């Protein structure tokens, strides 16, 4: 995933790069029923360049990571 934003009122360029693989977990309740969840794990790097300052160090960079889609639980019926 990749994103670029530029808000004219703040005069900042915002770049965002990331990766979001997912992990599937399935629990068989019986022969025909199962419960599954596919949580996503994301890693993201964000870079903000502030053009409204004369400071030569006008770039801020940080990283974020976490879990997403934890509330999506599927109840499955198998034929």
C-alpha beads as a LAMMPS data file, in Angstrom:
LAMMPS data file: protein, C-alpha beads

79 atoms
78 bonds

1 atom types
1 bond types

-500.0 500.0 xlo xhi
-500.0 500.0 ylo yhi
-500.0 500.0 zlo zhi

Masses

1 110.0

Atoms # bond

1 1 1 0.000 0.000 0.000
2 1 1 1.229 3.447 -0.885
3 1 1 -0.265 6.904 -0.302
4 1 1 0.590 10.558 -1.020
5 1 1 -1.255 13.559 0.458
6 1 1 -0.695 17.294 0.082
7 1 1 -2.904 19.691 2.022
8 1 1 -2.543 23.218 0.633
9 1 1 -3.528 24.938 3.881
10 1 1 -0.653 23.294 5.818
11 1 1 1.900 23.145 2.954
12 1 1 3.083 19.633 3.875
13 1 1 3.752 16.594 1.710
14 1 1 2.804 13.313 3.398
15 1 1 4.126 10.008 2.045
16 1 1 2.988 6.661 3.414
17 1 1 4.355 3.217 2.489
18 1 1 3.319 -0.082 3.974
19 1 1 2.754 -3.801 3.848
20 1 1 -0.324 -5.668 5.109
21 1 1 -0.083 -9.474 4.973
22 1 1 -2.821 -11.476 6.671
23 1 1 -3.017 -14.674 8.692
24 1 1 -5.918 -17.133 8.453
25 1 1 -7.004 -19.147 11.493
26 1 1 -9.746 -21.786 11.306
27 1 1 -11.167 -23.882 14.156
28 1 1 -13.247 -26.957 13.277
29 1 1 -16.169 -27.151 15.713
30 1 1 -17.507 -30.359 14.090
31 1 1 -17.317 -32.162 10.742
32 1 1 -19.623 -29.591 9.048
33 1 1 -19.068 -26.376 11.044
34 1 1 -16.049 -24.157 11.559
35 1 1 -15.190 -20.695 12.856
36 1 1 -12.517 -18.648 11.099
37 1 1 -10.838 -15.258 11.386
38 1 1 -8.313 -13.525 9.102
39 1 1 -6.575 -10.768 11.075
40 1 1 -4.307 -8.446 9.129
41 1 1 -0.876 -7.427 10.361
42 1 1 0.298 -4.088 8.984
43 1 1 3.649 -2.312 8.888
44 1 1 3.656 1.314 7.752
45 1 1 6.321 4.004 7.282
46 1 1 5.176 7.643 7.203
47 1 1 7.238 10.632 6.047
48 1 1 6.091 14.263 6.391
49 1 1 7.945 17.096 4.657
50 1 1 7.045 20.562 5.980
51 1 1 7.553 23.234 3.296
52 1 1 6.235 26.031 5.553
53 1 1 9.455 26.261 7.589
54 1 1 12.963 27.506 6.841
55 1 1 14.454 24.845 9.098
56 1 1 16.748 22.590 7.035
57 1 1 15.559 19.607 9.092
58 1 1 11.952 19.817 7.828
59 1 1 11.378 16.059 7.427
60 1 1 9.766 13.819 10.052
61 1 1 9.676 10.023 9.631
62 1 1 8.123 7.342 11.832
63 1 1 6.838 3.766 11.593
64 1 1 3.617 2.137 12.769
65 1 1 2.527 -1.475 13.087
66 1 1 -0.505 -3.269 14.415
67 1 1 -3.382 -5.669 13.878
68 1 1 -6.475 -4.998 11.789
69 1 1 -9.771 -6.745 10.954
70 1 1 -9.971 -8.431 14.355
71 1 1 -13.773 -8.127 14.482
72 1 1 -14.458 -10.183 11.325
73 1 1 -15.433 -13.649 12.533
74 1 1 -16.863 -16.104 10.012
75 1 1 -19.159 -19.015 10.791
76 1 1 -18.770 -21.644 8.049
77 1 1 -20.845 -24.664 6.984
78 1 1 -19.039 -27.399 5.019
79 1 1 -20.946 -29.806 2.746

Bonds

1 1 1 2
2 1 2 3
3 1 3 4
4 1 4 5
5 1 5 6
6 1 6 7
7 1 7 8
8 1 8 9
9 1 9 10
10 1 10 11
11 1 11 12
12 1 12 13
13 1 13 14
14 1 14 15
15 1 15 16
16 1 16 17
17 1 17 18
18 1 18 19
19 1 19 20
20 1 20 21
21 1 21 22
22 1 22 23
23 1 23 24
24 1 24 25
25 1 25 26
26 1 26 27
27 1 27 28
28 1 28 29
29 1 29 30
30 1 30 31
31 1 31 32
32 1 32 33
33 1 33 34
34 1 34 35
35 1 35 36
36 1 36 37
37 1 37 38
38 1 38 39
39 1 39 40
40 1 40 41
41 1 41 42
42 1 42 43
43 1 43 44
44 1 44 45
45 1 45 46
46 1 46 47
47 1 47 48
48 1 48 49
49 1 49 50
50 1 50 51
51 1 51 52
52 1 52 53
53 1 53 54
54 1 54 55
55 1 55 56
56 1 56 57
57 1 57 58
58 1 58 59
59 1 59 60
60 1 60 61
61 1 61 62
62 1 62 63
63 1 63 64
64 1 64 65
65 1 65 66
66 1 66 67
67 1 67 68
68 1 68 69
69 1 69 70
70 1 70 71
71 1 71 72
72 1 72 73
73 1 73 74
74 1 74 75
75 1 75 76
76 1 76 77
77 1 77 78
78 1 78 79
